[in-house]
Amino acid sequence: MNKKWKVAAALLIVCFIKGYSYQITEYPHKSKYDQGYMNVSDTNMLISSLDDKDLEVEFSALKRIGILKISAAKPKVEEIVGESNPEVNQGKALQRAEYKYLFDMGVLVLGKIGDDGDAVTLSKLLREVKDDVSLICVLQALGDLSDSKVALEYMHQYAALIDNYSDGRVVKALVDSITAHRSRTSVHVLLLLIDKAPQNLRDYINDAVKELEKEPVEKADTNKAK
């Protein structure tokens, strides 16, 4: 590959990474029932839809619950995430394929309605999940739990596992989610990450550091993740 094509390829990768996001409404899988659920706001109807035998109905109801941030659905959403976890369905190819979208959406919804307990659950998924798209959803959810210092601490721990061979999309999702917490305590974590992350993301991480350096210095917090 000549120099011109190498430069073009590098720019394409950077543009792809910078445009990579998994907010609830941006998740790539679309259900044929999404349009029908778009204007539904009845909490009981949405929660009951989570027991529908049609997984596409379940998916659309989950999405709507996340958009409306219906906290009453949290126990059922937690159940769905547990049952659709790819690791739970190890060796069951059909179930893993069918449940993947449910799992990813359920994780994203927990980021909207969850708490410190869900941050602990999501942190375990960081170690279990092998699929990069699902992993990005987990990181997105931890970032959305921006009031949870537990979620931030787990992301700090995960940052120590990143190296130059890590998927750039995952690294960017991690940086974005850490930055979403707007905590100056993350500056040191991101500075350490710069030298370990893929080369094409180092300027991006440095920009995140500069943003967090504008945040006020926080008091020491003893509520650390275990």
C-alpha positions as MATLAB code, in Angstrom:
seq = 'MNKKWKVAAALLIVCFIKGYSYQITEYPHKSKYDQGYMNVSDTNMLISSLDDKDLEVEFSALKRIGILKISAAKPKVEEIVGESNPEVNQGKALQRAEYKYLFDMGVLVLGKIGDDGDAVTLSKLLREVKDDVSLICVLQALGDLSDSKVALEYMHQYAALIDNYSDGRVVKALVDSITAHRSRTSVHVLLLLIDKAPQNLRDYINDAVKELEKEPVEKADTNKAK';
ca = [
       0.000    0.000    0.000;
       1.516    3.352   -1.020;
       1.718    6.348    1.297;
      -1.384    8.064   -0.112;
      -3.562    5.007    0.451;
      -2.169    4.535    3.967;
      -3.127    8.090    4.858;
      -6.598    7.645    3.361;
      -7.121    4.396    5.259;
      -6.035    6.010    8.522;
      -8.456    8.899    8.009;
     -11.272    6.466    7.266;
     -10.603    4.584   10.484;
     -10.555    7.792   12.521;
     -13.824    9.003   10.967;
     -15.441    5.641   11.593;
     -14.348    5.589   15.210;
     -15.439    9.175   15.878;
     -18.881    8.388   14.471;
     -19.350    5.227   16.515;
     -22.124    5.546   19.094;
     -24.755    3.353   20.686;
     -27.365    5.563   22.250;
     -30.695    3.742   22.483;
     -32.172    5.334   19.373;
     -28.954    4.767   17.408;
     -28.632    1.035   18.032;
     -28.403   -0.556   14.559;
     -31.010   -3.286   14.973;
     -34.513   -2.062   14.130;
     -37.685   -3.970   14.942;
     -40.764   -3.893   12.737;
     -42.673   -2.905   15.881;
     -40.572    0.172   16.700;
     -42.910    2.522   14.849;
     -45.956    1.148   16.651;
     -44.366    1.614   20.063;
     -43.064    5.085   19.312;
     -46.050    6.857   20.884;
     -46.854    4.320   23.605;
     -46.475    5.772   27.096;
     -48.590    3.386   29.196;
     -46.161    1.964   31.750;
     -48.161   -1.196   32.453;
     -48.536   -1.989   28.762;
     -44.834   -1.530   28.116;
     -43.787   -3.680   31.060;
     -46.266   -6.433   30.126;
     -44.861   -6.373   26.579;
     -41.547   -7.527   28.018;
     -43.158  -10.953   28.483;
     -44.325  -11.209   24.876;
     -43.300  -14.387   23.059;
     -42.240  -12.330   20.036;
     -38.717  -11.120   20.789;
     -39.144   -8.218   18.379;
     -42.078   -6.929   20.429;
     -39.947   -7.310   23.536;
     -37.131   -5.391   21.869;
     -39.374   -2.463   20.870;
     -40.899   -2.283   24.352;
     -37.427   -2.286   25.898;
     -36.338    0.548   23.642;
     -39.393    2.629   24.519;
     -38.887    1.981   28.242;
     -35.317    3.245   27.933;
     -36.361    6.352   26.046;
     -39.011    7.162   28.678;
     -36.703    6.093   31.538;
     -39.388    3.997   33.237;
     -37.687    2.948   36.453;
     -40.594    0.672   37.441;
     -39.445   -1.704   34.694;
     -35.978   -2.134   36.209;
     -36.509   -5.590   37.806;
     -37.828   -6.985   34.524;
     -35.043   -5.363   32.493;
     -32.452   -6.839   34.868;
     -34.073  -10.247   34.378;
     -33.934   -9.909   30.587;
     -30.255   -8.944   30.670;
     -29.488  -11.942   32.865;
     -31.397  -14.434   30.715;
     -30.130  -13.104   27.377;
     -26.491  -12.849   28.473;
     -24.398  -14.546   25.730;
     -22.322  -16.299   28.368;
     -25.429  -17.858   29.921;
     -26.343  -19.186   26.473;
     -22.874  -20.515   25.726;
     -23.080  -23.413   23.296;
     -26.606  -22.473   22.216;
     -25.942  -20.794   18.885;
     -29.597  -20.107   18.039;
     -30.415  -18.574   21.422;
     -27.273  -16.453   21.381;
     -28.206  -15.042   17.980;
     -31.854  -14.457   18.899;
     -31.114  -12.878   22.249;
     -28.182  -10.678   21.249;
     -30.288   -7.637   20.342;
     -32.356   -8.037   23.499;
     -29.213   -8.245   25.604;
     -27.646   -5.159   24.051;
     -30.831   -3.101   24.335;
     -31.443   -4.283   27.890;
     -27.947   -3.187   28.846;
     -28.475    0.241   27.260;
     -31.776    0.622   29.118;
     -30.116   -0.196   32.448;
     -27.842    2.753   31.803;
     -30.963    4.958   31.748;
     -32.831    3.545   34.759;
     -30.186    1.689   36.778;
     -28.309    2.390   40.009;
     -25.086    1.389   41.785;
     -26.275   -2.211   41.959;
     -26.653   -2.286   38.201;
     -23.211   -0.713   37.857;
     -21.832   -3.768   39.658;
     -23.735   -6.086   37.286;
     -22.510   -4.179   34.238;
     -18.919   -4.251   35.494;
     -19.057   -8.048   35.592;
     -20.212   -8.001   31.979;
     -17.059   -6.064   31.079;
     -15.122   -9.224   31.953;
     -17.598  -11.694   30.442;
     -18.724  -10.182   27.136;
     -16.615  -11.117   24.114;
     -18.587   -9.351   21.361;
     -17.260   -5.825   20.760;
     -20.673   -4.321   19.956;
     -22.137   -5.697   23.188;
     -19.081   -4.486   25.075;
     -19.592   -0.982   23.690;
     -23.201   -1.117   24.903;
     -21.993   -2.033   28.398;
     -19.576    0.890   28.400;
     -22.290    3.222   27.104;
     -24.549    2.139   29.976;
     -21.822    2.718   32.571;
     -21.289    6.165   31.091;
     -25.003    6.920   31.281;
     -24.924    6.077   35.000;
     -23.167    9.402   35.465;
     -24.300    9.814   39.088;
     -22.718    6.518   40.066;
     -19.160    6.773   41.361;
     -19.159    2.975   41.441;
     -19.669    2.871   37.663;
     -16.796    5.314   37.157;
     -14.465    3.339   39.387;
     -15.139    0.151   37.437;
     -14.354    1.929   34.176;
     -11.106    3.181   35.684;
     -10.236   -0.430   36.501;
     -11.144   -1.565   32.992;
      -8.918    1.131   31.465;
      -5.915   -0.641   32.973;
      -6.644   -3.651   30.715;
      -6.486   -1.646   27.470;
      -3.472   -2.080   25.220;
      -2.367   -1.189   21.691;
      -4.202   -4.225   20.303;
      -7.587   -3.273   21.802;
     -10.425   -2.522   19.391;
     -10.413    1.226   18.754;
     -14.208    1.394   18.932;
     -14.171   -0.099   22.414;
     -11.433    2.279   23.559;
     -13.329    5.282   22.246;
     -16.524    4.116   23.969;
     -14.562    3.786   27.205;
     -13.100    7.288   26.886;
     -16.487    8.791   26.047;
     -18.166    7.051   28.978;
     -15.470    8.059   31.444;
     -15.651   11.633   30.191;
     -19.449   11.637   30.582;
     -18.974   11.459   34.356;
     -17.210   14.837   34.258;
     -14.853   13.845   37.062;
     -11.369   15.281   37.412;
     -10.350   12.027   39.106;
     -10.325   10.460   35.631;
      -7.510   12.673   34.342;
      -4.752   10.419   35.666;
      -6.503    7.315   34.302;
      -6.749    8.795   30.814;
      -3.169   10.056   30.868;
      -2.004    6.499   31.538;
      -4.299    5.265   28.772;
      -2.757    7.542   26.119;
       0.457    5.553   25.867;
      -1.331    2.190   25.777;
      -4.207    2.927   23.411;
      -4.133    2.486   19.627;
      -2.060    5.247   18.026;
      -4.946    6.809   16.094;
      -6.874    7.497   19.321;
      -4.190    9.216   21.350;
      -5.071   12.756   20.268;
      -8.725   11.974   20.992;
      -7.868   10.850   24.521;
      -5.652   13.887   25.041;
      -8.587   16.144   24.108;
     -10.727   14.322   26.695;
      -8.042   14.960   29.320;
      -8.072   18.680   28.534;
     -11.848   18.771   28.980;
     -11.721   17.002   32.338;
      -8.942   19.272   33.578;
     -11.522   22.070   33.479;
     -13.622   20.260   36.091;
     -13.310   21.256   39.780;
     -11.092   19.222   42.088;
     -13.229   16.749   44.035;
     -13.039   15.703   47.636;
     -11.619   12.255   48.302;
     -14.317    9.589   48.158;
     -14.113    6.340   50.100;
     -16.946    4.661   48.171;
     -14.737    2.577   45.900;
     -15.799   -0.334   43.742;
     -14.978   -3.691   45.219;
];
